[in-house]
Amino acid sequence: MKAAILTSPQPISQRPLRMTDVENPELTSGHVLLRVRACGVCRTDLHIVEGELPLIQPGMIPGHQIVGEVIGGATKEITLGSRVGVSWLGGTDGTCSYCKRGLENLCDSPTFTGYSIHGGYAEYTLARADFVFPLPAALDDLHAAPLLCAGIIGFRSLRVAGVEPGERVGLFGFGASAHLAIAVLREWNCEVYVSTRGKSHRELAASLGAHWVGTETEKPPAELDRAITFAPSGDVVIAALASLRKGGVVAINAIHLDRIPQFDYDRLLWGERQLRSVANMTRADARDFLTLAAQIGLKPKVTVFPLDQANEALMAVKNDAVDGAAVIVP
């Protein structure tokens, strides 16, 4: 099969992914064999390719927002020919204290799709049968792919922030994840305030129903109940904190953060304001979000790249040249 292989992390401008012919994956017990129909491109892929997350093993195939057709390993729940989604959390041990507490997103020995196990920048892939999600017919391949990480993790971020219907919620950064979260927030009748760089991102936020849109340095005109940061920047975290009411919550949706600058505790955090990080997702998050996405007809804005342009897709994500999500199609 054709696959985009990462052997050595480098800046994406150096085109570190190499298109290579590799052996098809071999079906193993407890797994399903998938023909990849689409794979969303995530900023986490960029962190892996550029080395901000350490490469676990050379020769890795990235990609963890996979829409696949089951061609082997079918079970009673997952039939041959059916479409399933695969996300970032590729498996857990099920035995650690976190798994036993129902906190599988914090598992001590997880596997991550496209990072510790091969992902979807390829024509075929394997996935644990108990970590794939049947996709509703209402979600087509291209529009389902970005939901499988950007959408699920954005949904979890709203849960971690404790968002209640009707609240004022700030989204700091407006890329693939935020432009899906806003649809959920509008379904919950929340007022959405967006601070983000890039004129096209601000125009997209306005077109999707944001109550207010400003630049990354502008403070929303009202105190926020909750805020979610999507940019991997500590400066953005401080901007979100500065916009909170007392008792409000900032959820940091970033697997990698450059730094958090020194800040004024008395002015920004005192008053029972909270900072919380968002780590991975659970299968319950995925099932709940995909059901909701189908119910509200959620269709992200997508830009399609062929598999042999995986480097270009990641470059577009890095340069904020894609409004919405990038999707690779083998």
C-alpha positions as CSV (number, residue, x, y, z in Angstrom):
1,M,0.0,0.0,0.0
2,K,0.9,3.7,-0.3
3,A,1.7,5.4,3.0
4,A,3.2,8.7,4.2
5,I,6.0,7.8,6.5
6,L,7.8,9.8,9.2
7,T,11.4,8.7,9.8
8,S,12.9,11.8,11.3
9,P,11.0,14.9,12.7
10,Q,11.8,18.1,10.8
11,P,10.1,21.4,10.1
12,I,7.2,20.8,7.8
13,S,8.8,23.1,5.3
14,Q,11.4,20.4,4.8
15,R,8.7,17.9,3.7
16,P,9.6,15.2,6.3
17,L,6.8,12.8,5.3
18,R,7.9,10.4,2.5
19,M,5.5,8.6,0.3
20,T,6.5,5.0,0.4
21,D,5.2,1.5,-0.7
22,V,4.9,-0.6,2.5
23,E,3.3,-4.0,3.3
24,N,-0.4,-4.0,4.0
25,P,-1.2,-4.3,7.7
26,E,-1.7,-7.8,8.9
27,L,-5.0,-8.5,10.7
28,T,-4.5,-9.5,14.4
29,S,-6.8,-10.7,17.1
30,G,-9.1,-8.0,18.6
31,H,-8.5,-5.6,15.7
32,V,-10.4,-4.6,12.5
33,L,-8.7,-4.0,9.1
34,L,-9.8,-0.8,7.5
35,R,-9.6,0.6,4.0
36,V,-9.0,4.3,4.7
37,R,-11.7,6.5,3.1
38,A,-10.6,9.8,4.6
39,C,-8.2,11.0,7.3
40,G,-8.5,14.4,9.0
41,V,-5.3,16.5,9.5
42,C,-4.8,17.6,13.1
43,R,-2.4,20.1,14.7
44,T,-1.2,17.2,16.9
45,D,0.1,15.6,13.7
46,L,2.1,18.7,13.1
47,H,3.5,18.6,16.6
48,I,4.6,15.0,15.9
49,V,6.1,15.6,12.5
50,E,8.0,18.7,13.7
51,G,9.3,17.0,16.8
52,E,7.5,19.0,19.5
53,L,6.2,15.6,20.6
54,P,9.1,13.1,20.7
55,L,9.0,10.4,17.9
56,I,8.4,7.1,19.6
57,Q,9.4,4.9,16.7
58,P,10.9,5.8,13.3
59,G,8.8,4.8,10.3
60,M,5.6,6.0,11.9
61,I,2.4,6.6,9.8
62,P,0.7,9.7,11.3
63,G,-3.1,10.4,11.2
64,H,-5.7,9.8,13.8
65,Q,-9.0,11.1,12.4
66,I,-9.8,8.1,10.3
67,V,-12.9,7.2,8.4
68,G,-12.5,3.5,7.4
69,E,-14.4,0.7,5.7
70,V,-14.2,-2.6,7.6
71,I,-12.7,-5.2,5.3
72,G,-11.5,-7.7,8.0
73,G,-12.0,-8.7,11.6
74,A,-15.7,-8.0,11.7
75,T,-17.6,-8.5,15.0
76,K,-21.3,-8.7,15.9
77,E,-21.3,-4.9,16.3
78,I,-18.9,-4.1,13.5
79,T,-19.9,-5.7,10.2
80,L,-18.0,-6.1,7.0
81,G,-18.4,-3.1,4.7
82,S,-19.6,-0.8,7.5
83,R,-18.0,2.6,8.1
84,V,-16.3,3.3,11.4
85,G,-14.3,6.2,12.8
86,V,-10.9,6.0,14.6
87,S,-9.7,8.7,16.9
88,W,-6.5,9.7,18.8
89,L,-7.0,7.3,21.7
90,G,-6.3,4.0,20.1
91,G,-6.4,1.8,23.2
92,T,-6.0,1.6,27.0
93,D,-4.9,-1.0,29.4
94,G,-8.2,-1.2,31.2
95,T,-6.5,-2.2,34.4
96,C,-4.8,0.9,35.8
97,S,-6.4,3.0,38.5
98,Y,-7.6,5.6,36.1
99,C,-9.3,3.1,33.8
100,K,-11.0,1.5,36.8
101,R,-12.3,4.9,37.8
102,G,-13.8,5.5,34.4
103,L,-11.1,8.0,33.4
104,E,-9.7,6.1,30.5
105,N,-8.5,9.4,28.9
106,L,-5.9,9.4,31.7
107,C,-4.8,5.8,31.3
108,D,-1.2,5.1,32.4
109,S,-0.5,2.9,29.4
110,P,-2.5,4.2,26.4
111,T,-1.8,3.8,22.7
112,F,-2.3,6.7,20.4
113,T,-3.3,6.4,16.8
114,G,-0.7,7.9,14.4
115,Y,1.8,8.2,17.2
116,S,2.5,5.0,19.1
117,I,0.6,2.9,16.5
118,H,0.3,3.5,12.8
119,G,-2.4,5.9,11.7
120,G,-4.4,6.9,8.6
121,Y,-2.1,8.7,6.2
122,A,-2.2,5.4,4.2
123,E,-4.5,3.3,2.1
124,Y,-5.2,0.7,4.9
125,T,-4.8,0.6,8.7
126,L,-5.5,-1.5,11.7
127,A,-7.5,-0.4,14.8
128,R,-8.6,-2.1,18.0
129,A,-12.2,-3.2,17.5
130,D,-13.3,-1.9,20.8
131,F,-11.9,1.6,20.0
132,V,-13.7,2.3,16.7
133,F,-17.1,4.0,16.4
134,P,-19.8,3.1,13.9
135,L,-20.6,6.3,11.9
136,P,-24.2,7.5,11.4
137,A,-25.3,7.5,7.8
138,A,-25.9,11.3,8.1
139,L,-22.2,11.8,8.4
140,D,-20.4,11.4,5.1
141,D,-16.7,10.5,4.9
142,L,-15.2,14.0,4.3
143,H,-17.3,15.7,6.9
144,A,-17.0,12.9,9.5
145,A,-13.2,12.8,9.5
146,P,-12.6,16.1,11.3
147,L,-15.2,15.2,13.9
148,L,-13.1,12.3,15.1
149,C,-10.5,14.3,17.0
150,A,-11.1,18.0,16.5
151,G,-14.8,17.6,17.1
152,I,-14.6,15.1,19.9
153,I,-11.8,16.9,21.8
154,G,-13.7,20.2,21.3
155,F,-16.8,18.6,22.8
156,R,-14.8,17.3,25.7
157,S,-13.3,20.7,26.2
158,L,-16.8,22.1,26.7
159,R,-17.5,19.4,29.2
160,V,-14.2,20.1,31.1
161,A,-15.0,23.8,31.1
162,G,-18.4,22.9,32.6
163,V,-20.4,24.8,30.0
164,E,-24.1,25.2,30.8
165,P,-26.8,26.1,28.3
166,G,-27.2,29.8,27.8
167,E,-23.8,30.8,29.2
168,R,-21.3,33.2,27.7
169,V,-18.4,31.2,26.3
170,G,-15.2,32.4,24.8
171,L,-13.3,30.5,22.1
172,F,-9.6,31.7,21.8
173,G,-8.3,30.5,18.5
174,F,-10.6,29.4,15.7
175,G,-9.3,26.5,13.8
176,A,-10.6,23.0,13.1
177,S,-11.7,22.2,16.7
178,A,-13.3,25.6,17.5
179,H,-15.3,25.8,14.4
180,L,-17.0,22.6,15.4
181,A,-17.5,23.5,19.0
182,I,-19.4,26.7,18.0
183,A,-22.1,24.5,16.5
184,V,-22.6,22.7,19.8
185,L,-22.6,25.9,21.7
186,R,-25.2,27.4,19.5
187,E,-27.3,24.3,19.9
188,W,-27.0,24.9,23.7
189,N,-28.2,28.6,23.2
190,C,-24.8,30.0,24.4
191,E,-23.5,33.4,23.5
192,V,-20.1,32.7,21.8
193,Y,-17.3,35.2,21.8
194,V,-14.3,34.5,19.5
195,S,-10.8,36.0,19.7
196,T,-8.5,34.8,16.9
197,R,-5.9,35.8,14.5
198,G,-6.4,35.8,10.8
199,K,-9.1,37.7,8.9
200,S,-10.5,34.6,7.3
201,H,-10.9,32.8,10.6
202,R,-12.7,35.8,12.0
203,E,-15.0,35.9,9.0
204,L,-15.7,32.2,9.4
205,A,-16.6,32.7,13.1
206,A,-19.0,35.5,12.3
207,S,-20.6,33.4,9.5
208,L,-21.1,30.5,12.0
209,G,-23.0,32.7,14.4
210,A,-20.5,34.1,16.9
211,H,-22.1,36.8,19.0
212,W,-18.8,38.8,18.9
213,V,-15.5,38.4,17.0
214,G,-12.2,40.1,17.7
215,T,-8.5,39.7,17.1
216,E,-6.3,37.6,19.3
217,T,-5.4,40.7,21.3
218,E,-8.9,42.1,21.8
219,K,-10.8,41.5,25.0
220,P,-14.4,40.3,24.6
221,P,-16.9,43.1,25.6
222,A,-18.5,41.0,28.3
223,E,-17.2,38.8,31.1
224,L,-17.2,35.2,30.2
225,D,-18.6,32.2,32.2
226,R,-16.3,29.8,30.4
227,A,-13.4,30.0,27.9
228,I,-11.6,27.4,25.8
229,T,-8.2,28.0,24.3
230,F,-7.3,26.2,21.1
231,A,-4.0,27.8,20.2
232,P,-0.8,26.2,21.7
233,S,0.2,29.6,23.2
234,G,0.5,30.6,26.9
235,D,-0.3,34.1,25.9
236,V,-3.7,33.0,24.7
237,V,-4.3,31.3,28.1
238,I,-3.6,34.6,29.9
239,A,-5.9,36.4,27.5
240,A,-8.7,33.9,28.3
241,L,-8.2,34.2,32.0
242,A,-8.4,38.0,31.7
243,S,-11.8,37.7,30.2
244,L,-13.4,35.5,32.9
245,R,-15.9,36.4,35.6
246,K,-15.2,35.3,39.1
247,G,-15.8,31.5,39.4
248,G,-15.3,31.0,35.7
249,V,-13.2,28.3,34.0
250,V,-10.6,28.2,31.3
251,A,-10.1,24.9,29.6
252,I,-6.8,24.6,27.8
253,N,-7.3,22.4,24.7
254,A,-3.7,21.8,23.7
255,I,-1.5,18.7,23.8
256,H,1.6,21.0,23.6
257,L,1.9,24.5,25.0
258,D,4.8,26.8,24.4
259,R,4.8,28.4,27.9
260,I,2.6,30.3,30.3
261,P,4.0,33.8,31.0
262,Q,4.2,35.1,34.5
263,F,0.9,36.6,35.4
264,D,-0.9,38.6,38.1
265,Y,-2.6,36.1,40.4
266,D,-4.6,38.7,42.3
267,R,-6.1,40.1,39.1
268,L,-6.4,37.0,36.9
269,L,-6.9,33.9,39.0
270,W,-8.1,34.9,42.4
271,G,-11.9,34.8,42.8
272,E,-12.1,31.1,42.4
273,R,-11.4,31.3,38.7
274,Q,-10.0,27.9,37.4
275,L,-7.5,26.7,34.9
276,R,-8.0,23.2,33.6
277,S,-6.2,21.1,31.0
278,V,-8.0,18.8,28.5
279,A,-6.3,15.4,28.1
280,N,-7.3,13.1,25.3
281,M,-10.9,11.9,25.2
282,T,-13.1,8.9,26.2
283,R,-15.1,6.6,24.1
284,A,-18.2,8.0,25.8
285,D,-17.2,11.5,24.6
286,A,-16.9,10.1,21.1
287,R,-20.2,8.3,21.1
288,D,-22.1,11.2,22.6
289,F,-20.6,13.8,20.2
290,L,-21.1,11.7,17.1
291,T,-24.7,11.2,18.0
292,L,-25.2,14.9,18.6
293,A,-23.3,15.8,15.4
294,A,-25.7,13.6,13.3
295,Q,-28.7,15.1,15.1
296,I,-27.8,18.7,14.4
297,G,-26.4,18.0,10.9
298,L,-22.9,19.2,11.7
299,K,-20.8,19.5,8.6
300,P,-17.4,21.1,9.1
301,K,-15.8,23.2,6.3
302,V,-13.2,21.0,4.7
303,T,-10.3,21.3,2.3
304,V,-9.3,18.1,0.6
305,F,-5.7,17.0,-0.1
306,P,-4.6,13.7,-1.9
307,L,-2.4,11.4,0.2
308,D,0.7,12.4,-1.7
309,Q,0.2,16.0,-0.6
310,A,0.2,15.1,3.1
311,N,3.1,17.6,3.7
312,E,1.2,20.3,2.0
313,A,-1.8,19.6,4.1
314,L,0.2,19.9,7.3
315,M,1.9,23.1,6.0
316,A,-1.5,24.6,5.3
317,V,-2.6,23.8,8.9
318,K,0.6,25.4,10.3
319,N,0.2,28.5,8.3
320,D,-3.5,28.8,9.1
321,A,-4.2,28.6,5.4
322,V,-7.2,26.4,5.8
323,D,-10.5,27.6,7.1
324,G,-12.1,24.7,9.0
325,A,-10.3,21.4,8.5
326,A,-7.9,19.7,6.1
327,V,-8.8,16.1,5.1
328,I,-6.5,13.6,3.3
329,V,-8.1,11.2,0.9
330,P,-6.1,8.2,-0.4
